[in-house]
Amino acid sequence: QVQLVESGGGLVQAGGSLRLSCAASGRAFSSYSMGWFRQAPGKEREFVAAISWSGGNTYYKDSVKGRFTISRDNAKNTVYLQMDSLKPEDTAVYYCARKMYPLGVGNVPADFGSWGQGTQVTVSS
């Protein structure tokens, strides 16, 4: 069973940057696509970004394209989310997740079977 632990959240002013990390335990990290989701108070969990097992393909929510970058280091069993030009509407708890099955890349929560505990990102105006 994989365990995912996020870190790197915090409070930042609008226009600032944060880098989230997600460390995975267990085997076969490099065989699965990974994703980042976020959930703001009173809202449903939403897709932010995903990356294929090799890192060769990445996908983003339209509102974060050009500002966020997802990457992974399979040697370190870690996936990252670099967030630049942050806006107050990016405020949420951010979760990393491992896709349920090795094939393909998902963009909805139901595609992912393992989740971290989340890390809070707060962007002040």
Residue pairs with C-beta under 8 A, 6 or more apart in sequence:
1 26
1 114
2 24
2 25
2 26
2 28
2 29
2 98
2 114
3 24
3 25
3 26
3 114
4 22
4 23
4 24
4 25
4 96
4 97
4 98
4 114
4 115
4 116
5 22
5 23
5 25
5 116
5 117
6 20
6 21
6 22
6 94
6 95
6 96
6 116
6 117
6 118
6 119
7 20
7 21
7 22
7 23
7 119
8 18
8 19
8 20
8 21
8 119
9 18
9 20
9 94
9 119
9 120
9 121
10 18
10 120
10 121
10 122
11 122
11 123
11 124
12 18
12 86
12 121
12 122
12 123
12 124
13 123
13 124
14 86
14 87
14 88
14 123
14 124
14 125
15 85
15 86
16 86
16 123
17 82
17 83
17 84
17 85
17 86
18 83
18 86
18 121
19 80
19 81
19 82
19 83
20 36
20 80
20 81
20 83
20 94
20 96
20 119
20 121
21 78
21 79
21 80
22 34
22 36
22 78
22 79
22 80
22 81
22 96
22 116
23 76
23 77
23 78
24 34
24 77
24 78
24 79
24 98
25 77
28 102
29 74
29 77
29 98
30 53
30 54
30 74
31 53
31 102
32 53
32 98
32 99
32 102
33 50
33 51
33 52
33 53
33 98
33 99
33 102
33 104
33 105
33 106
34 50
34 51
34 70
34 72
34 79
34 96
34 97
34 98
34 99
35 47
35 48
35 49
35 50
35 51
35 96
35 97
35 98
35 99
35 105
35 106
35 107
35 111
35 112
36 48
36 49
36 50
36 70
36 79
36 81
36 94
36 95
36 96
36 97
37 45
37 46
37 47
37 48
37 94
37 95
37 96
37 97
37 109
37 112
38 45
38 46
38 48
38 90
38 92
38 93
38 94
38 95
38 121
39 45
39 46
39 92
39 93
39 95
39 118
40 91
40 92
40 93
43 92
45 95
45 109
46 61
47 61
47 107
47 108
47 109
48 60
48 61
48 64
48 68
48 81
48 94
49 58
49 59
49 60
49 61
49 64
49 68
49 70
49 81
50 58
50 59
50 70
50 99
50 105
50 106
50 107
51 57
51 58
51 59
51 70
51 71
51 72
51 79
51 105
52 58
52 105
53 102
55 71
55 72
55 74
57 105
58 69
58 70
59 105
59 107
60 68
60 70
63 89
64 83
64 90
67 83
67 84
67 85
67 86
68 81
68 82
68 83
68 84
69 81
69 82
69 84
70 79
70 80
70 81
70 82
71 79
71 80
71 82
72 78
72 79
72 80
73 79
73 80
79 96
81 94
81 96
83 90
83 121
86 121
86 123
87 123
88 123
88 124
88 125
89 123
90 121
90 123
91 121
91 122
91 123
92 121
93 118
93 119
93 120
93 121
94 118
94 119
94 120
94 121
95 115
95 116
95 117
95 118
96 115
96 116
97 109
97 112
97 113
97 114
97 115
97 116
98 112
98 113
98 114
99 105
99 106
99 111
99 112
99 113
100 106
100 111
100 112
100 113
100 114
101 113
104 111
106 112
